[in-house]
Every structure is written in C-alpha cells, then in structure tokens.
Amino acid sequence: MLIALGVVIAVLAAGTVVAFQTGAVRTAQAWLDSRNRAYPAVDTALLTPVQAKLVSVTRAEFDAQPAGTKYSEGVEEQWCADFVSWVMRAAGREFSNPNSGSWRIPGVYTLTEYFQSEKRFRPAGSGYTPKLGDVMLYGHDSPFRQHTNIVLTVDDGVVTTVGGNEWGGHVRISRFDLSDRGLVGIGVL
C-alpha cells in the first residue's frame, strides 16, 4: 500500500515537473479543473431554436453519460467528433460527411474539412469570438490533444464547452482560455 502511494506521488510529481518544463502548467490545471464540473446555467430565453435545442440535448447527454458507441453507430473508436455530429443531428443541424455523405463525421480532420467546405470555418487567431453552438477544433498540441467539442458559454475570453470522450471517456464540461495553445479553429453554427 505504501509503495503504491509512493509510486502515485512520484508520477504526479514527475507530471508536474514535465508540465512546468514544457510550459503546460495551465494544461495540467485545466485538466484538474475540468473533472466533475457541473453543467453550466445557460439562459435559453435569447437563444435561437437550434441553440436552445443544443443546450437541451447536451444537458441530457451530460446527465445520462452513455457509452461512446451511442454516438458512433456502435463503432468502437475515439468518439469526440461522433458526439459533436450526433448532437448537431439531434438539434436539427445535421452535418454531411464530405467523404461519405453520412450525418456522422467521425474525425476531427474531416470535421474541419466539412466546416471549411461550408465556409463556416474561422481559424484560431482570426478575431472571431465563438458563440453557443459553435464547434471548437483542436490540434495535437492542445490541452485536449486532437479533439472537438461544442461551445456553451464565452466570458471574457474563457470558453466553457461540452464534449464527448473527454477526461476518461465521458461527456464532460471543460473551461479554457481562448489564448491557450492548440486551438486550430472554430466551426460556426
């Protein structure tokens, strides 16, 4: 028991040193702050019908915490883009996969291509401020690694998102600063 505790402490300490050495202290803190975060209060009175439906759908999925295969048509795979595709379809804003025509876009690269082809992609650093329902697209050097999730709130440069396959394979709420590294761009609702 004492040996196991010592190993855990050593791993955490090593992770902290690595995070500090790589400039990823905010990344480690974002991960710690994102665990078990409650679904945020969102005033739906001024939202469009699609935005209000997105809030309703994502809140229900957050509460239910189903397996990722629900969003991927039973396929065992990384399911963050599947979650985004499924939620958009459930909210009445169905995607069309540029490769297959399916509503489901199972990869972040293809999801980025989709938004680019629809002229709804805004690159990181373009000055665009995300809004509820926009889709965040991250690269490998982000706190999420290559990932995607959906914007719920934006407050003074801090974005609160809901995403699938986050922090241990769950539907989670995350918060991060738009100036953090790794954001590739935003898919506009």
KAPERA-V226489 format. One record per helix or strand of 2 or more residues. SS is the DSSP state (h for helix, s for strand). FROM is the first residue (numbers start at 1). LEN is the number of residues. If there is no record, write none. Layout:
BEGIN
ss: {SS SS}
from: {FROM FROM}
len: {LEN LEN}
END
This chain:
BEGIN
ss: {h h h h h h s s s s s s}
from: {2 25 49 68 80 108 121 135 147 158 170 183}
len: {20 10 16 3 11 10 3 4 9 9 8 5}
END
